[in-house]
Amino acid sequence: MKVYKEKILWDLYYHYNFKNIMQIPYILKISLNSCCGKFFFDKKKINSLFVNINNICNQKPVFAKCKKSISEFKIKKKDNIAIKLTLRKKNMYNFLYKILNLSLPLIKGFEGLPQNSFDDFGNYNFGIKDYSIFPEINSSINDLNFIIGLNISIVFKNSNIEKSFTFLNYLNFPFKDV
């Protein structure tokens, strides 16, 4: 947060020649989502995922419930099928620092994040195939026999694709070289 207020805010202000400081794009929230599709019958694994995501983000996640029953998948109404979490303010910046400086460099063969994962509003979305790259993960033997992906969405305010890309470049986001 300190880096944003002291450096990035003014770099964007002068780069785009904004007339008002309120026009500068900023990160509104970071949303995390993890689906429990392969093991939603196993309460122990779901609780382990819940505790681990709680440890990663220092915030309690929420279970997403199934809206209707689907007999082909053996899912009943109101079963827990995913875990979601929205980070704002201090927790958001702490998570962003953690993922950029501690977790992404630990991925074996990491070449960078794709540059074309922006939507029309300038929000950036990417996924991690295995969430165990975070140092806070409980590494007991029971947890290591399944791999869970994590979808991360960075939502911007007052932005488009070009401004968001510039913002993330000022944060030293590890994009792939095209």
C-alpha positions as CSV (number, residue, x, y, z in Angstrom):
1,M,0.0,0.0,0.0
2,K,2.9,2.3,0.8
3,V,4.4,1.6,-2.6
4,Y,1.1,2.5,-4.3
5,K,0.6,5.8,-2.5
6,E,4.2,7.0,-2.9
7,K,5.3,5.8,-6.3
8,I,2.7,4.1,-8.5
9,L,-0.1,6.7,-7.9
10,W,2.2,9.6,-9.1
11,D,3.8,7.6,-11.9
12,L,0.3,6.8,-13.4
13,Y,-0.8,10.4,-12.8
14,Y,2.1,11.9,-14.9
15,H,2.1,9.0,-17.4
16,Y,-1.5,9.6,-18.5
17,N,-1.7,13.3,-17.8
18,F,-4.8,13.0,-15.6
19,K,-6.5,16.3,-14.7
20,N,-7.8,15.0,-11.4
21,I,-6.3,12.5,-8.9
22,M,-9.6,10.6,-8.7
23,Q,-9.2,9.4,-12.3
24,I,-6.2,7.3,-11.4
25,P,-6.9,3.5,-11.5
26,Y,-6.5,1.5,-8.4
27,I,-7.1,-2.0,-7.2
28,L,-10.6,-2.4,-5.8
29,K,-10.5,-6.0,-4.6
30,I,-8.9,-9.4,-5.2
31,S,-11.2,-12.4,-5.5
32,L,-10.0,-16.0,-4.9
33,N,-12.0,-19.0,-6.0
34,S,-11.2,-22.7,-5.6
35,C,-13.5,-25.5,-6.7
36,C,-13.8,-28.7,-4.8
37,G,-15.2,-30.7,-7.7
38,K,-13.1,-33.9,-7.4
39,F,-13.4,-34.3,-3.6
40,F,-16.6,-32.6,-2.4
41,F,-17.7,-35.8,-0.7
42,D,-14.6,-35.9,1.5
43,K,-15.3,-33.5,4.4
44,K,-11.7,-33.9,5.7
45,K,-10.1,-32.6,2.5
46,I,-12.6,-29.7,2.2
47,N,-11.9,-28.6,5.8
48,S,-8.2,-28.9,5.1
49,L,-8.6,-26.6,2.0
50,F,-10.7,-24.2,4.1
51,V,-8.0,-24.0,6.8
52,N,-5.2,-23.6,4.3
53,I,-6.9,-20.7,2.4
54,N,-7.7,-19.1,5.8
55,N,-4.0,-19.3,6.7
56,I,-2.8,-17.9,3.3
57,C,-5.1,-14.9,3.3
58,N,-5.6,-14.2,7.0
59,Q,-9.3,-14.0,6.4
60,K,-12.1,-16.6,6.6
61,P,-13.3,-17.9,3.2
62,V,-16.9,-18.7,2.4
63,F,-18.3,-22.0,1.0
64,A,-20.2,-21.7,-2.3
65,K,-23.3,-23.9,-2.2
66,C,-24.9,-25.8,-5.0
67,K,-28.1,-24.1,-6.2
68,K,-29.9,-27.2,-7.5
69,S,-29.5,-31.0,-7.3
70,I,-27.8,-32.8,-10.2
71,S,-28.2,-36.5,-10.0
72,E,-25.7,-37.3,-12.8
73,F,-22.9,-35.8,-10.6
74,K,-24.5,-37.0,-7.3
75,I,-24.7,-33.4,-6.0
76,K,-27.5,-32.4,-3.7
77,K,-28.9,-28.9,-3.2
78,K,-26.9,-26.8,-0.8
79,D,-23.8,-29.0,-1.0
80,N,-20.4,-27.2,-0.6
81,I,-18.9,-27.2,-4.1
82,A,-16.4,-24.3,-3.9
83,I,-14.6,-21.9,-1.6
84,K,-14.5,-18.2,-2.4
85,L,-12.9,-15.2,-0.8
86,T,-12.8,-11.5,-1.4
87,L,-9.8,-9.5,-0.2
88,R,-9.9,-5.7,0.3
89,K,-7.6,-3.0,1.7
90,K,-4.7,-4.2,3.9
91,N,-5.3,-7.9,3.4
92,M,-5.4,-7.4,-0.4
93,Y,-2.1,-5.6,-0.5
94,N,-0.5,-8.2,1.8
95,F,-1.7,-11.1,-0.4
96,L,-0.5,-9.3,-3.5
97,Y,3.0,-8.8,-2.0
98,K,3.0,-12.5,-0.9
99,I,2.1,-13.9,-4.3
100,L,4.4,-11.6,-6.3
101,N,7.5,-12.0,-4.0
102,L,7.2,-15.3,-2.2
103,S,4.9,-17.7,-4.1
104,L,5.2,-17.2,-7.9
105,P,9.0,-17.5,-7.8
106,L,8.7,-20.9,-6.2
107,I,6.8,-22.4,-9.2
108,K,9.1,-24.8,-11.0
109,G,9.6,-23.7,-14.7
110,F,7.7,-20.4,-14.2
111,E,8.0,-18.3,-17.3
112,G,5.5,-15.5,-16.3
113,L,1.8,-14.8,-16.3
114,P,-0.1,-14.3,-19.6
115,Q,-0.6,-10.7,-20.9
116,N,-3.9,-11.5,-22.6
117,S,-5.9,-12.3,-19.4
118,F,-7.5,-8.9,-19.1
119,D,-11.3,-8.5,-19.6
120,D,-13.0,-5.5,-21.2
121,F,-13.0,-3.5,-18.0
122,G,-9.3,-3.9,-17.3
123,N,-9.6,-6.6,-14.6
124,Y,-6.8,-9.2,-14.6
125,N,-7.5,-13.0,-14.1
126,F,-5.1,-15.8,-13.7
127,G,-4.9,-19.2,-12.2
128,I,-2.5,-21.3,-10.2
129,K,-2.5,-25.0,-10.8
130,D,-1.3,-26.0,-7.3
131,Y,-2.0,-23.8,-4.3
132,S,0.6,-25.5,-2.2
133,I,3.3,-23.0,-3.4
134,F,2.3,-20.7,-0.5
135,P,4.5,-21.1,2.6
136,E,1.6,-21.1,5.0
137,I,0.2,-24.4,3.7
138,N,-0.1,-27.2,6.3
139,S,2.2,-29.8,4.8
140,S,0.9,-32.9,6.6
141,I,0.9,-36.2,4.7
142,N,-2.9,-36.2,4.3
143,D,-2.9,-32.9,2.4
144,L,-0.2,-33.9,-0.1
145,N,-2.2,-36.5,-2.0
146,F,-4.4,-34.0,-3.9
147,I,-3.8,-30.9,-6.0
148,I,-6.1,-27.9,-5.9
149,G,-6.1,-25.0,-8.3
150,L,-6.8,-21.4,-7.3
151,N,-8.3,-18.7,-9.5
152,I,-7.3,-15.2,-8.7
153,S,-9.1,-12.1,-10.1
154,I,-7.7,-8.6,-9.6
155,V,-10.5,-6.0,-10.0
156,F,-9.6,-2.4,-10.9
157,K,-11.5,0.8,-10.6
158,N,-11.4,3.6,-13.2
159,S,-9.4,1.5,-15.6
160,N,-9.2,-0.2,-19.0
161,I,-6.9,-2.8,-20.4
162,E,-4.0,-0.4,-21.2
163,K,-4.1,1.4,-17.8
164,S,-4.4,-1.9,-15.9
165,F,-1.4,-3.3,-17.8
166,T,0.6,-0.2,-17.0
167,F,-0.4,-0.4,-13.3
168,L,0.7,-4.0,-13.0
169,N,4.0,-3.3,-14.8
170,Y,4.7,-0.6,-12.2
171,L,4.1,-3.3,-9.6
172,N,6.7,-5.4,-11.3
173,F,4.2,-8.1,-12.2
174,P,5.9,-11.1,-13.9
175,F,4.4,-11.1,-17.4
176,K,5.5,-13.4,-20.2
177,D,7.7,-11.8,-22.8
178,V,5.9,-12.0,-26.2
